[in-house]
């Protein structure tokens, strides 16, 4: 089959291009977040300790996700700008190097995480059920980190060359696989039915997730090798490193990786403070943050797709079009995310109860999800600025804004209400909103300075 005709994202109606590229990206990312939510719903039928163990693992997983963030952010800027400049040879080379470089980094990260997994769990909880469930779930997930990273890269390559529908289909297929396998592998009898299952518990949840992601990677990678994409990669190109390209992959996205690293440290600190209020509080945070992540997926999907359009526009030396993309992205993100924010504020207790095996949720837990509603809107309001920074490769403002919001506002506030004032947990929940508001204002300031419009990679 012949290669697809490359799509020119550097011209044409702005919102039409956003809808063409960003909407499929949004749907795909929402399906990915959806099967994370399904995971948590089924895990909730095991026990609050199981939910807490999954919450802690997700927090720990972001240790290695920093490596993915560095290379992934670099690859978005590089592939989209090379493709926007019609330099298809460098586009192909960047795509190949992204995959092989991520595999190497993911393997190293998985080894480190496996060694640290049990000590890290004991740092957060002395509940033997939490630790046991966590190790049962975690080691399986860790073994497939290279596949996870590679799958992200495959989707990035398709999106950055103008094909957002294929990643959407891959993620949708993966979600369906995960949704079907979860209850079949986890329970002796699927809750609410008489259908028998394998009864593997938390191990079953992990196996369902890694099977789904492996499916997505194998299909997408095969399409790239077969030339059924705007850019065809060569299998032989995956066995050699390119010094110049790899240097850019490690440096262009380094501020974004540092940003994620610092954010992870903040997440560890906040979760440690939450742990002072008990296992149920940890479980509530895990559920609420999953709902929050699902709610902001429209913004993240649109931001991802719009960042690619920004990169194409800058690669074609059209910065004014890039500014139009940013403005339209902010409007679209507020519209789509507002629906989920409203639901979180109107029905917090009912939404949380779905993830806790149908049990009644405390008022404190419901207040956390209520607070997550305004947090979703704040996140949406800065998505366009994120598209400008990621698409241009000017990623330092992302780092600076995050440092300001989290380390100058969120962490000091959280420490004050817990360790100094000893206030109820509801006051700790407000730390999320305090940090997000400060970060959003900072991003707007850096965007208005305009340095991103002159950046090229």
Secondary structure as GFF3:
##gff-version 3
##sequence-region A 1 457
A	DSSP	alpha_helix	14	44	.	.	.	ID=ss1
A	DSSP	alpha_helix	48	84	.	.	.	ID=ss2
A	DSSP	alpha_helix	88	124	.	.	.	ID=ss3
A	DSSP	alpha_helix	128	143	.	.	.	ID=ss4
A	DSSP	alpha_helix	145	160	.	.	.	ID=ss5
A	DSSP	alpha_helix	165	186	.	.	.	ID=ss6
A	DSSP	alpha_helix	201	225	.	.	.	ID=ss7
A	DSSP	three_ten_helix	235	239	.	.	.	ID=ss8
A	DSSP	alpha_helix	243	251	.	.	.	ID=ss9
A	DSSP	alpha_helix	254	275	.	.	.	ID=ss10
A	DSSP	alpha_helix	279	295	.	.	.	ID=ss11
A	DSSP	alpha_helix	297	315	.	.	.	ID=ss12
A	DSSP	alpha_helix	319	346	.	.	.	ID=ss13
A	DSSP	alpha_helix	348	354	.	.	.	ID=ss14
A	DSSP	alpha_helix	363	381	.	.	.	ID=ss15
A	DSSP	alpha_helix	383	392	.	.	.	ID=ss16
A	DSSP	alpha_helix	396	402	.	.	.	ID=ss17
A	DSSP	pi_helix	403	410	.	.	.	ID=ss18
A	DSSP	alpha_helix	411	415	.	.	.	ID=ss19
A	DSSP	pi_helix	416	420	.	.	.	ID=ss20
A	DSSP	alpha_helix	425	449	.	.	.	ID=ss21
A	DSSP	three_ten_helix	451	454	.	.	.	ID=ss22
###
